[in-house]
Amino acid sequence: MSRCMRFARNSAGRDFVVGDIHGCFAMLERLLARAGFDPAHDRLFSLGDLVDRGTQSARALEFLAQPWFHAIRGNHEQMAIDAAAGALDRALYLINGGAWFLALGQVEQQRFAEAFRALPIAIEVQTPIGAIGLVHAECPLSDWQAFVDRLEGAGDPVQRLETQAIWGRTRISSLRADPVAHIALIFCGHTVVGRPLELGNHLFIDTGAVFGGALSLVDLGDFHCFQLRWDDAA
Ligand SMILES: [Mn+2]
């Protein structure tokens, strides 16, 4: 598998990016309906963290099987991969919402882990304003091209880079606003924000659906942000 997946411009329809779903797939379906999402022509890009904490985590595989759905790997997919390999502390995964996964049989756990291992760390999508990057937590380097080049290399530095891309909060915790070169915009999830937050050319859109906030869906054509609040969906 490629650690960076590239997509040409969608000349037939619209492209959308959605923040951390965390098992809230019914909310996602309502939000897609509200945005007039057309599965025959439109594409939906997910910033990862499809699972854990919410009630419908097991539906992740159903969405990953759709030809219009493309996701990157979040730290929660990584925890599931590690848990299936016996390489994650059970108590740690439980407090992070992994009870549903730990309750699965071995065969089922492996089925999810295999699908999650196939997810790229980064996605690059061509849009009318240029290339847009997607990464779960943050771009660890100040140059997107250097980041994807190094991601696709091999060895230990790649592991560290992946970990930062999936878990990092360096930019958002220090409100670093320097732009990343060689990319128009970078969408991230992972860190919950009250409303979408722009820092340099990073755009953080995890508005905390599973924490009583909202699920955010951005149209990459006009950057309209569709939101569904958790209490609207009940
Ligand atoms: Mn996360």
Boltz pocket constraint, residues with backbone or C-beta under 6 A from the ligand:
constraints:
  - pocket:
      binder: B
      contacts: [[A, 20], [A, 49], [A, 74], [A, 75], [A, 76], [A, 136], [A, 166], [A, 189], [A, 190], [A, 191]]
      max_distance: 6.0
